[in-house]
Amino acid sequence: MIIEIQGILVSTDIITEEFCCDLEACKGQCCIEGDAGAPVTLDEIANLEDVLDTVWHDLSANAQATIDKQGVAYTDREGDLVTSIVNGKDCVFTYYDDLDLGGCTVKGCCLCATEKAFRAGKTSWCKPVSCALYPIRVKEFGNGTVGLNYHRWDICKAGIKKGRELHMPLYKFLKEPLIRRFGKEWYDELCTVADELKAQGFSS
């Protein structure tokens, strides 16, 4: 089922499905699996280029060579702008390190170099909004219409399990990036619609 909120088409799966990333289980596989990079806008390509010097030392030699050859982004076979990738899968901005999750150390986690720099206060920009919104995918149609869909992927099974354990709806888990992309007024209306669907006993 599709609903419209301020001109944005929203799959109700985003409201009814429960999800919460489980980095302890997946170790950031969404940054290194697949056959294309993360979708980016022209403005985000400029942001990636601006922070490149800051994050350069965190990137692998292969990633650096890829960026030297084709830049931070390219056009994939579907005609979309995406971040450059290494060996057909890894985003060039990934790096590997141990991650402390409140006392639990995850060994060899795949992390984002631009987000690391942002959290360290070295940059004012974090990462592409498509990365922050995953597993929600934004689709922009030729007529200007924008659609939001829940992208299901086997590597995110742990996130589904954790979301159900926490009773965390997908749209609440991704509150901050949704507000970043569409604004608080839009998000508040999404919450209102979600409450109305819940009151009606709607489920996916």
Secondary structure, DSSP 8 states (H G I E B T S, - for coil): -EEEETTEEEETHHHH-B----HHHHTTGGGT-SSS--B--HHHHHHHHHHHHHHGGGS-HHHHHHHHHH-SEEE-TTS-EEE-EETTTEETTEEEEEEEETTEEEEEEEEEHHHHHHHTTS-S----HHHHHTTEEEEE-TTS-EEEEE---GGGHHHHHHHHHHT-BHHHHTHHHHHHHH-HHHHHHHHHHHHHHHHTT---
